[in-house]
Every structure is written in C-alpha cells, then in structure tokens.
Amino acid sequence: GIFTSPGYPGDYPNNARCSWQISVNTGYVVAIRFTAFNLEGGFDCPWDYLEVYDGSSTAAPRLAKLCGSSARTIFTTGRNAFVVFRTDGSVTDSGFSANF
C-alpha cells in the first residue's frame, strides 16, 4: 500500500494531525519505505514530524521520529505499525510518500 502526507506532492498544511494503522498478514513484518521525504527539520524534530510505532497504537514502542529531508526504511518486529504525522502552525514543505 501507499500513504502520503495531506496534499502531496504539494505542501502539507499547518496544524495537521494524521495517523495510519498498518497491518499485514500474520507471519510478516511491516517495512515502510519512503520514496520522498521533506519535512521542516530541527534537532529532535520539534515542529513537523512523522513517528512510527512498533504496534497498533502510540502505546507501542516508538521506532522512529523523522523530520528534515532524510528518512530510512523502517521495519517493525510484528505485523502492525502505527504512523503519526504532526505539523505545527508555521513552515510547510512537500511532505512524504511512503509504501509498505
């Protein structure tokens, strides 16, 4: 499957709050690969960011918090992933496109 930031390939909006719950068949893990990634950057990603959790909610361990212009492929340990995208009230960019 594919998921993208709102408005992609145009700029994402300010104050966005998005989440995706990804599940694959039993016996498989989720691999999230980014084909494009451009978010507002900054140390520890305080403004705009994408988080990936190793389970079906934010209660699961966080695997990554990403921003800026580089993103790595992320693998879960089980069949579920939960992805959260948040933006603040200023500065937008072209966002991301990912597949799994």
Number of C-alpha atoms within 10 A of each C-alpha: 7 11 14 18 23 18 12 15 14 13 17 20 20 15 14 14 12 13 16 14 14 16 17 14 10 9 7 13 18 21 17 21 16 19 13 16 20 19 25 21 17 12 8 10 15 14 19 25 23 21 17 26 23 24 23 17 18 16 10 14 11 17 17 16 17 22 23 17 14 12 18 11 12 17 18 19 13 17 19 21 28 22 22 17 21 18 21 16 11 11 14 19 20 19 27 25 18 17 14 17
